[in-house]
């Protein structure tokens, strides 16, 4: 069977992680079907490296553009695709073959106030509706997201299938000693520290992390620092204002984007990983932290309880005192800390990219067989 996959977001932070792992494991487990990867012209060599049955189809049209609505169907027709997988909610309304779409979450519909304008909301609502209704199968990454999809789009439950994300291999391996030394020296990590890693967007609730950190320090934890990893810090000036308001200039560091190898080391060096997001389709960073042997404090809402199970401390993400209190418990209770680390390692290994991608491949075949 000839299966086309939109890989233009190969290097993105969230969806890019999903695309890279799907392609990597398809290359490992499936040598029979042919995969046509619609990609950026610069990614042709990367795409070919996934396997002999992978073929690159360069496509210059921009994401979220009118041009992609015209060019993608034409490209699929030329490629002779029998199934098309859109790993994001944008699906052209007219396609020459059956389609599978992954809707990771409904964040734009749950929190429209975080979008730049009403036009952005209308765009998201329109194209998510088209994708949900016109695709042959909808994949999503948690039962929580499935409930949201069914709520907003009124499609049959049987059409939506949950296929969980999992951690990258790099978080499952002990880093080299010299890598740990290098990261510790580069970032001058001489004190205990809390870590946040993820996108810097309003629903990630990073300002509440800073507020909770300020309250923790007032409880006597004056040696503890806070590291915030995430791109586009410059677009969220309220975070720096929060640091100034709480007089934390010397204790909070914004590292911006860091390479994957560095992030893997920082997870392992952190004393607590704090992730009080207001909404997540899956919530991969807490799982990555747990796989790295770091205790986690995260939200009791959305998909996060589903992902972490009983292997993390769950808190009300809008309650800075609750966040600070959970961190304090981990820093002062050695038995709790050891228990969370052990449970976290076990929980992280319950999720498998190979198992998930085998199911995605089976969905391709089921849709194509129709």
Secondary structure, 3 states (H helix, E strand, C coil): CEEEEECCCCCCCHHHHHHHHHHHHHHHHCCCCEEEEEECHHHHHHHHCCCCCEEEEECCCCCCCHHHHHHHHHHHHHHCCCEEEECCCCCCCCCCCEEEEECCCCHHHHCHHHCCCHHHHHHHHHHHHHHHHHCCEEEECCHHHHHHHHHHHCCCHHHEEECCCCCCHHHHCCCCHHHHHHHHHHCCCCCCEEEEECCCCHHHCHHHHHHHHHHHHHCCCCCCEEEEECCCHHHCHHHHHHHHHCCCCCCEEEEECCCHHHHHHHHHHCCEEEECCCCCCCCHHHHHHHHCCCCEEEECCCCHHHHHCCCCEEECCCCHHHHHHHHHHHHHCHHHHHHHHHHHHHHHCCCCHHHHHHHHHHHHHHHHHC
